[in-house]
Amino acid sequence: MSVGEGNEAYGRKPFKRSGSHFADRVTADGRDGWPVEAGRYRLVVSRACPWASRAVVSRRLLGLENALSMAVADPVQDDRSWRFTLDPDGRDPVLGIRFLKEAYDARESDYPGGVSVPALVDVPSGELVTNDYQRLTLDLATEWTALHREGAPDLYPRALRDEIDTVMAEVYEDVNNGVYRAGFATGQEEYEEACAGVFRRLEALSERLARQRYLVGETITEADIRLFTTLVRFDPVYHGHFKCNRWKLTEDRVLWAYARDLFQTPGFGDTVDFDHIKRHYYQVHTGINPTAVVPLGPDLAGWLTPHGREDLGGSPFGDGTAPGPVPAAEAGAPQGRP
């Protein structure tokens, strides 16, 4: 999620997702100059942002907390950048900076695309390494394996990658990105086309998930993470704020059960902060919501109700194990409590 032209610009021009200008990769062999190394990098996220939340979920599922530290930005950024106002003195305690933009500037000046999360920063130099949200989590799953916890799931199994890639591409185009195209539309036709695409894809996903517990295979994969981060925001934000209101997530029996199944799985719901999510969208997108009033609803209590998805078979972690308790250092946020 990027900060570029100012908050008032949201909703005032057609939406176009910026590419990732900084696309270096942190790999086991260090071929881009950034080798996997415990303690070297800091993951900067916002719990409000669905793209950053992918990385938060992946990091926790894979048990990378001790190897890859994490900075959580204020969900209400200003026109300059994501801010570290949640930390003492308004500075990230590891990087020593007030704004994520400072890490971007340390790497390059006059870069296109604004300042986005997730961002991986090199701690020794203070420079941004990558803001490639599409590749980052895949690399956490495949390049950081030497630092994975014992029992970590294989989130991108080689035998299923073609199918996972196909499903993720469809979800990205119509759902992850589709809600933004609808929400930031500047004309009726543009909005209706995007909104219709969102619900066509959700209906197809509902049909698929009526037959199987997870999107691809018998266990959780990267595809489930990418769909979950949109679904968990659907009723609190996208249904009203982005006008994706043909129906609510809670009104689709299959998708609502699927989302609750994941939410109740360690590594998913315990990374969610609904307060951050709602305040970000309703207070930052002033081009859409000029009053910055944050709605009280919806009632979130249903997230912890039984889902019954176990009857479809499958197991979230396969032969692996669930991650342990949330680390004490990261337990300050409302860990997925509706």
C-alpha positions in Angstrom: 0.0 0.0 0.0 1.6 3.2 -1.2 1.8 6.8 0.0 2.5 9.1 -2.9 0.3 12.0 -4.0 -1.5 12.8 -0.7 -4.5 11.3 0.9 -7.1 13.5 -0.8 -6.1 12.0 -4.2 -7.7 8.6 -3.2 -11.0 8.3 -5.1 -10.4 11.4 -7.4 -8.8 9.6 -10.3 -9.0 6.1 -11.8 -7.1 3.5 -9.8 -3.9 2.0 -11.1 -1.8 -0.3 -8.9 1.9 0.9 -8.9 4.5 -1.7 -9.7 7.3 -2.3 -7.3 10.3 -0.1 -8.2 12.6 -1.8 -5.8 12.6 -5.5 -6.8 15.8 -6.8 -5.4 15.5 -10.2 -3.7 16.9 -11.6 -0.5 18.0 -15.1 -1.5 19.8 -18.1 0.0 22.7 -17.5 -2.5 22.7 -13.7 -2.2 22.7 -13.3 -6.0 21.2 -9.8 -5.8 23.7 -8.8 -3.1 21.3 -9.5 -0.3 21.9 -12.9 1.3 19.5 -14.5 3.8 20.9 -13.7 7.2 19.3 -13.8 10.6 18.9 -10.4 12.2 20.1 -8.4 9.1 16.8 -7.2 7.8 13.7 -5.5 9.2 10.2 -6.0 7.8 8.2 -2.8 7.9 4.4 -3.3 7.7 1.1 -1.8 8.5 -1.5 -4.1 10.0 -4.1 -2.1 8.1 -2.6 -3.0 4.6 -3.6 -6.3 3.0 -0.4 -6.5 1.0 1.7 -6.1 4.1 -0.5 -8.5 6.1 0.5 -11.2 3.7 4.0 -10.9 4.9 3.0 -10.7 8.5 1.0 -14.0 8.2 3.8 -15.7 6.3 6.5 -14.6 8.7 4.5 -16.0 11.6 3.5 -19.3 9.9 7.1 -19.9 9.0 8.5 -19.0 12.4 10.7 -16.3 11.2 10.1 -13.9 14.2 13.6 -14.3 15.6 15.3 -14.1 12.3 13.4 -11.2 10.8 12.3 -8.4 13.1 9.2 -6.4 12.3 8.3 -2.8 12.6 4.6 -1.8 12.7 3.7 1.6 11.2 0.9 3.8 12.4 -2.2 2.9 10.3 -3.0 6.6 9.7 -0.1 7.8 7.6 0.3 11.4 6.5 1.2 12.7 3.1 4.9 12.3 3.7 5.0 8.6 4.5 4.2 5.7 6.8 5.1 6.9 10.3 6.5 5.2 13.4 4.4 7.1 15.8 3.4 3.9 17.6 7.0 3.7 19.0 8.5 5.7 21.8 9.6 9.2 20.6 8.0 8.4 17.2 11.1 6.5 15.9 11.5 2.9 14.9 13.8 1.5 17.7 15.9 -0.6 15.3 16.2 1.7 12.3 16.1 5.0 14.2 13.9 6.7 11.6 10.6 8.6 11.9 9.3 7.8 8.4 9.7 4.8 6.2 10.5 7.3 3.4 13.9 7.8 5.1 14.9 4.2 4.2 13.7 4.7 0.6 15.7 7.9 0.3 18.8 6.2 1.7 18.6 3.7 -1.2 17.6 6.1 -4.0 16.3 9.6 -4.6 13.5 10.6 -7.0 12.1 7.0 -7.1 8.7 6.5 -8.7 5.7 4.9 -7.1 5.7 6.4 -3.7 6.5 4.8 -0.3 4.8 1.4 0.2 4.5 -1.4 2.6 5.6 -4.2 3.0 9.2 -3.0 2.8 12.3 -5.0 3.7 15.1 -2.7 5.0 18.8 -3.6 5.5 19.5 -2.8 9.1 23.3 -2.1 8.9 22.9 0.4 6.0 19.4 1.6 6.7 18.6 1.2 3.0 15.4 -0.2 1.5 16.1 -3.6 -0.1 12.7 -4.4 -1.7 9.1 -3.3 -1.8 8.1 -6.1 -4.1 5.0 -7.3 -2.3 4.3 -10.0 -4.9 7.7 -11.7 -4.6 8.5 -11.0 -0.9 6.3 -13.7 0.6 7.2 -16.3 -2.0 10.9 -15.7 -1.1 10.1 -16.0 2.6 8.6 -19.5 1.8 11.4 -20.7 -0.6 14.6 -18.8 0.1 14.5 -18.5 3.9 14.0 -22.2 4.5 17.3 -22.5 6.6 15.7 -20.2 9.1 12.2 -21.7 9.2 10.9 -23.1 12.4 10.7 -26.9 12.9 7.4 -28.0 11.5 6.9 -25.0 9.3 4.4 -25.5 6.5 5.4 -25.5 2.8 3.4 -22.5 1.6 4.5 -22.8 -2.0 5.0 -26.5 -2.7 6.8 -27.1 -6.0 4.3 -29.7 -7.3 1.4 -27.3 -6.9 3.0 -24.1 -8.0 1.4 -23.9 -11.5 -2.1 -24.2 -10.0 -1.2 -21.9 -7.1 0.1 -19.2 -9.5 -3.1 -19.5 -11.6 -5.4 -19.1 -8.6 -3.4 -16.3 -7.2 -3.4 -14.4 -10.5 -7.2 -14.6 -10.7 -7.6 -13.6 -7.0 -5.2 -10.7 -7.5 -6.9 -9.3 -10.6 -10.5 -9.6 -9.6 -10.5 -9.6 -5.8 -7.3 -8.2 -4.2 -7.1 -5.4 -6.8 -10.7 -5.5 -7.8 -12.0 -4.0 -4.6 -9.7 -1.0 -5.0 -10.7 -0.5 -8.6 -14.3 -0.4 -7.4 -13.6 1.8 -4.4 -11.5 4.4 -6.2 -13.6 4.5 -9.4 -14.4 8.0 -10.6 -17.3 7.0 -12.9 -20.4 4.8 -12.8 -19.4 2.5 -15.6 -15.9 2.0 -14.2 -17.3 1.2 -10.8 -19.9 -1.2 -12.0 -17.4 -3.1 -14.1 -15.0 -3.5 -11.2 -17.7 -4.4 -8.7 -19.2 -7.0 -11.0 -15.8 -8.5 -11.5 -15.2 -8.8 -7.7 -18.4 -10.7 -7.1 -18.1 -13.0 -10.2 -14.8 -14.1 -8.8 -16.0 -14.5 -5.3 -18.9 -16.6 -6.5 -16.5 -18.8 -8.5 -14.2 -19.1 -5.4 -17.2 -20.0 -3.3 -18.1 -22.9 -5.7 -14.5 -24.1 -5.6 -14.3 -23.9 -1.8 -17.6 -25.8 -1.3 -15.7 -28.9 -2.5 -12.4 -28.5 -0.8 -11.1 -26.9 2.5 -8.3 -24.9 1.0 -7.8 -23.2 -2.4 -5.1 -25.6 -3.7 -4.2 -29.0 -2.3 -4.9 -30.3 1.2 -3.1 -27.7 3.2 -2.7 -23.9 3.6 -0.7 -22.3 0.8 0.3 -18.8 -0.3 -3.0 -18.7 -2.3 -5.0 -18.9 0.9 -3.0 -16.2 2.6 -3.6 -13.8 -0.4 -7.4 -14.4 -0.4 -7.7 -14.2 3.4 -6.2 -10.7 3.7 -9.0 -9.4 1.4 -11.8 -11.4 2.9 -11.0 -10.3 6.5 -11.4 -6.7 5.4 -14.5 -7.2 3.3 -17.3 -6.5 5.7 -15.5 -3.9 7.9 -14.2 -1.9 4.9 -14.8 -3.0 1.3 -18.6 -3.6 1.6 -19.3 0.0 2.6 -16.2 2.2 2.1 -15.5 0.7 -1.4 -19.1 0.1 -2.3 -18.6 -3.6 -2.9 -22.1 -4.2 -1.5 -23.9 -6.8 -3.6 -23.7 -9.0 -0.5 -21.6 -9.3 2.7 -19.0 -11.9 3.3 -21.2 -13.2 6.2 -24.0 -13.8 3.6 -22.0 -16.3 1.6 -22.1 -19.5 3.6 -19.0 -21.1 2.1 -16.7 -18.1 2.0 -17.7 -17.0 5.5 -16.9 -20.5 6.9 -13.7 -20.6 4.9 -12.6 -17.2 6.3 -13.5 -18.2 9.8 -11.5 -21.4 9.4 -8.4 -19.5 8.5 -9.0 -16.7 11.1 -9.1 -19.4 13.8 -5.9 -21.0 12.6 -2.8 -19.8 14.4 -0.9 -17.3 12.2 -4.0 -15.7 10.7 -6.4 -14.2 13.1 -3.7 -13.5 15.7 -2.1 -11.1 13.2 -5.3 -9.1 12.5 -6.0 -5.7 14.0 -9.5 -4.6 13.0 -9.0 -1.2 14.7 -5.9 -0.5 12.5 -7.8 -1.7 9.4 -10.9 0.5 9.9 -9.0 3.6 11.0 -6.7 3.4 8.0 -9.3 3.1 5.3 -11.8 5.6 6.7 -9.3 8.2 7.9 -6.7 8.1 5.2 -9.0 7.9 2.1 -10.3 11.4 2.5 -11.1 11.6 -1.2 -13.8 9.0 -0.5 -14.6 9.7 3.1 -14.0 13.4 3.6 -15.4 13.4 7.2 -12.9 10.7 8.3 -15.6 9.3 10.5 -15.0 5.6 11.3 -18.1 3.4 11.5 -18.9 1.5 14.7 -19.8 -1.7 12.9 -20.0 -4.4 11.8 -20.3 -6.8 14.7 -17.1 -8.9 14.6 -18.1 -11.5 17.2 -18.9 -14.1 14.6 -15.3 -14.6 13.6 -14.8 -17.0 16.5 -17.9 -19.1 15.9 -17.6 -22.8 14.7 -17.0 -23.1 10.9 -17.4 -26.9 10.3 -14.8 -26.9 7.5 -13.0 -29.9 9.0 -15.6 -32.1 7.4 -14.0 -31.4 4.0 -10.8 -33.0 5.1 -7.3 -31.5 4.7 -5.2 -30.2 7.5 -3.9 -26.6 7.8 -0.2 -27.6 8.3 -0.1 -31.1 6.8 2.7 -33.1 8.4 3.9 -29.9 10.1 2.8 -28.1 13.2 1.1 -24.8 14.1 3.2 -21.9 15.2 3.6 -21.3 18.9 2.2 -18.4 20.9 2.6 -14.8 19.5 6.0 -13.5 20.7 5.7 -11.3 23.8 7.3 -8.4 22.0 4.5 -8.4 19.4 1.6 -9.2 21.7 0.7 -5.5 22.4 -1.7 -5.2 19.4 -5.2 -6.6 19.6 -4.3 -10.0 18.2 -7.3 -10.7 16.0 -9.8 -10.2 18.8 -13.1 -9.1 17.2 
